[in-house]
Each structure stands twice: as C-alpha cells, then as structure tokens.
Amino acid sequence: MTRNPAHPPIVDRETWQQTRSSLLKLEKASTRMQDAIAAQRRRLPMTRVDNYAFQGNAGPVTLVDLFQNRSQLIVHHFMFHPDWTAGCPHCTHFAENGTPHLTDLARGDASFVRISRAPIEKLLAYQQQKGWSTPWCSSFESTFNQDWGWTSADGGEVPGISVFMLQDGVPHLTYSTSGRGVESLSSFFGYMDLLPYGRQESWQDVPPGWPQR
C-alpha cells in the first residue's frame, strides 16, 4: 500500500484536547438529533401489507411466518436478480458488516430475514459459499418486490431495509429506508468514519492531499 504523505497537523497535547473538546460538542448535538429522529420514527403510522408467500430453505413460508411468533420483523432487501449467479457486492458487504445478532434481536421481540428475487436455489448456494446462517427467502414467485418498490421501473434491483409489525395477526409496514439510509446499520462505515482518512471516497469533504477514490 502506498502511504500518502498528507496527514493532520501535529500539535501539543493541550491544543489537541481543545480541538477534540470542540468537536465533542458537535458529536453530542448529532447524538441528540439522532435520538429525536428515532423518537419520530417510533411515532410513524403503519400500513397493512398482504401476507405474501415466499420460498425458504425448508419450503414455502408467508410473511407472517417470518416473524417467528414475534411482533416485529426487520427485512434486508438484498439485491440478487433472478438472472445473476451471485449477490450484489454492496449487499454482500452490508450482510457481512451490518447483520445483527439474532439472539439479541429476539430479546427485543424482533426477527430478521433477507429477501431477494432470485430463486431459492441460488440464494442458498450463495449463502453456503459465504458461510452465512441468517434466514433468507426468495420472492421469485411473488410480486412483493414490485409492489413495495424494491424493483426499479426497468426491472432492476433496489436495496434497503424494511420494518414490519404484526398486529392482530396481520403484517404492517412501519418503516423503510434505502441508499445511504442503511449506513448507520453497518459497523464498517462507523469505524471508517473515525479514521483520519475516512472512507477515502470521492464525495467526502476532506483536506487537500487526502487520498480519495
């Protein structure tokens, strides 16, 4: 790896502490803002969803089945087009850095599952290749992706996260997000944003000379 000569200015410890304390004020403000957003998210209304049928590793399952007798469900919309032989690299990256510990989720009365359009055989083969154990279902024989915007107008794939709640045995959508909305769920981006060079992506605001790609 070629080392970039650019680096943060070197100062004495007292100066470093002063600048660090100044940034801490912004970080605390950001945390309070995130808390306020989460509070509004909890107050969103919900809308009824059909009890779609999917294919799981053990056969047909419904959306209600995916709750596994819990009241809440998180769905990772993993991009895997029926014609593809492998899953989306970005969704793969998220799966390896953003999948929650299922036992801990269960304690919060919630389940987690991935849903993709590819046939179940392709999903299970890719899952075995990656060594994953998270439940994964195929919506290949349903209109779930198309009905809820997880398929683009040109038939392409759309990634993201949806949250559902079971009320009186009926599934309801409470929240969904896509694009950069899922970044906070990935440990990778959180750690990269702590580094002096950050993610090194071209869109980021960085000092002159910082590596970007």
Buried (B, 14 or more C-beta within 10 A) or exposed (E): EEEEEEEEEEEEEEEEEEEEEEEEEEEEEEEEEEEEEEEEEEEEEBEEBBEBBBBBEEEEBBBBBBBBEBEBBBBBBBBBBBEBEEBBEEBBEBBBBBBBEBEEBBEEEBBBBBBBBBBBEBBBBBBEEBEBEBBBBBBBBBEBBEEBBBBEEEEEBBBBBBBBBBEEEEBBBBBBBBEEEBBEBBEBBEEBEEEEBBBBEEEEEBEEEBEBE
